[in-house]
Amino acid sequence: MLQTGCSTDDDEFQDKIVDFAIVPEDADIGVGESVDFSVVFENAAGEEIPVPASYTTEWISSDTSVFQVNAKGIATGQMEGTAFCVFEASGDDEVIRRRFVGRDSAFVSIFR
């Protein structure tokens, strides 16, 4: 008996990150106050998926004199001003970095 056909690796397709967004998209916090940022990853089907265990992640402040952000995405206001919260993920021979425009970063305002 001869069997022919095409096959696809649906699991690989479903696990592939095609987009992500930082949540919340913006925040107004006071000096010494904190906000907890998170990331929502989406696959090609538009479904939310967890970050692959093989990926390394990093949270970055575009201006650490305005706010600092730790490895868990918790940003704390340092002084009055505005800056962006940036997220970077790398793995599977790719680097995904989001910053500065629209949903690609989170805008943070610090007030007294």
N, C-alpha and C positions, 0 to 999 in steps of 0.2 A: 504494500500500500504506500503510495506516495502522497505526502502532505506538503502543500505549499501555502504561502501566505505572508503577510506582513505583520510585524509586531512592533510595538512601541514600548518604551519604558515609561509608563504613565507615572510611576512613583518619582522618577527623576524629574519629570515635567512638573509634577505637583509640588516638589520640594524646591524648585528653582525660584530664587528671589528675583522679582522683576521690578518691585517698587517698595518704598517704605516712607513713612512719615513720622516726624517727631510730634508727640502729644504731651502737653498742649502746644499749639502753634505759637502762642505768645503768653507772656506773663508780666504782671506788674507786682513787684515785691519791694519791701522796705529793706534798708540796711540791716543785716543780721537775720532777715527772714529767709525762708527757703521754699523752693518749689521742686516737686519730684517729676522729672521728665521721663517719658518712656518712648518706645519705638514700636510701631505697628508695621510688620512685614507682610507683603502680599505676593502670592504666586501668580502665574500667568492666567489662572482662572479667576483672579480677583479675591481669592480666599485668604484670610489671615493665617499666617503660619509662624511657628516659633523660629527664632534665630537658630541656625544649625549649630550643633555643639562644636563643630570643627572651626567655627568662626571666632576671631578675636574682635572685641569691641572696645571703643574708646569714646568718651564724652570730652568735648573741648569747649572752652570759653574763648570767644574771639577777642575778649579784653578782660584778663583776670583781675585788673584793678577795679572793674565794675562788679563782676561776680565770678566766683569759682565754682566748678562743677566736679563732683567726684566720680569714681568709676561706676557707681550705681545710677548716675543721672540726677543726683540731688544737687541743685544749684543754690548757692547762698550769696545774697547781696553783700558787697564789700563797700561800695561808695556810690553816690548818685551818678547816673549815666545810663547809657544804653549799649547793648552788645548782643551778640548772637550766640545761641547754644548750638554746637555742631556735633553731629554723631558720625562716627566712622566705623565700618565693619569690614573685615578682610578675611578671606578664606577661599578655598577652591580656586586659587589663582586669580582672584579678582579683589578689587578694593572698591567699596561703596562709601562715598563720602557725601554728606549733605550739609550745605551751608548757604547763607546769604539771600536766597530768593524764595518767596512763596512758602510752600510746604516743605522745602528743602532744609529749613532751619527754624528755630524758634527764636522770636524776638523777645528780648528781656529788657524791661525798664526797671531801674532801681530808683526809689524816691526816699526822701528823709521823712 
